Amino acid sequence: MNNTHRPIARLILESGLVFQGVGFGATGQRFGEVVFNTGMTGYQEILTDPSYYGQIVTMTYPLIGNYGINVDDVESRHPHVRGFVVREFCEFPSHFKQTESLEDYLKEHNVIGISQVDTRQLTKAIRSEGAMRAVITTSDTPTQELLRRMHEGSIVDAVKSVTTQTVYRSPGAGFRVVLIDYGMKSGILRGLLRRGCDVIVVPATSTAKEILSWHPHGVMLSNGPGNPEDVPFAVETLRGLLGQVPIFGICLGHQLLALACGARTKKMKFGHRGSNHPVKNLLTGRVDITAQNHGYMVDADSLQGTPLALTHVNLNDGTVEGLAHKTLPAFCVQYHPEARPGPTDANGLFDDFVEMMKSVQEGSFVPCQNAKI
Ligand SMILES: NC(=O)CC[C@H](N)C(=O)O
């Protein structure tokens, strides 16, 4: 890489660990929570996934930027990460769909990148000490001063910052689905449209009454950033929807549905972010390799006494990956059936949702009674 025109940059962790590297993209200073993603490709989808709002993302794969940026691989209109950390940044990308370089894209959207970081050492530090606050800077502000200012830029109202401000509709001839946008990846909308659904996307602050006024056949809950316990208004809405309409939740949507049913969530040490997390369906025994991006999870111990059945577990660490309501048409998964980036093993969950809406319409719905717990 030609470093002559690039600034020196530092990544400083609240633990005191300091990495000096070379800046790319925008310059300046950004505080955020530092996390790592183990996907070998998919940096464009990761940058634009609103669930990363407020976070500094490290890619563990050592060469990033080699296929540039294209118009098809965005999951929202612009990047949401606070900063981007890589080992080697590819200066001469090449791909037939490429419209610009990663560097120009980051500059355009004011995202600071830092390269030539020992991302293996950084990832090991996050794994042993947990996700933590950090700052990326191209300034010469003393490290000690930045360490004192680590709380800066802590996220507040993450969901309200990324949700749609207006209601919009993507028409289809099939089932009418209200999609609650907590910070939606567009892959979720595409997953529904591909199945012919008539989709109405609504803000995260919508009430149950507003949602039901669309007379939907189903309600889909999107992914989104931050701590699920920080979105009590969304939990309240879900309480009003349960039993009124079939529900399918993904990631933050899964966590909020669990809270609405009386379960609890908790922060994980360093989360799951990558494209190869094995998840077992306890009902069928099938294992899917899944795309994931979350730092919170549903506490398995809190399911006792709730109307929820455990349907899916993570085979790496045994954590909760999927739930179904024992009597009502509602289910949810912690991982990403829309993939983007990652394998499409779990795409079929969108078909399951369509089947659920159909069975409720026809009066033949059978709740998930035989699940474990
Ligand atoms: N992708 C998501 O929806 C993430 C959910 C939540 N913000 C978490 O980190 O656990």
The ligand as a Gaussian input file, in Angstrom:
#p B3LYP/6-31G(d) Opt

LIG

0 1
 N      -28.590000      -7.257000      14.324000
 C      -29.362000      -6.959000      15.360000
 O      -30.575000      -6.779000      15.249000
 C      -28.669000      -6.766000      16.679000
 C      -29.575000      -6.684000      17.865000
 C      -28.963000      -5.948000      19.046000
 N      -28.662000      -4.598000      18.712000
 C      -27.730000      -6.699000      19.521000
 O      -26.633000      -6.231000      19.357000
 O      -27.836000      -7.764000      20.064000

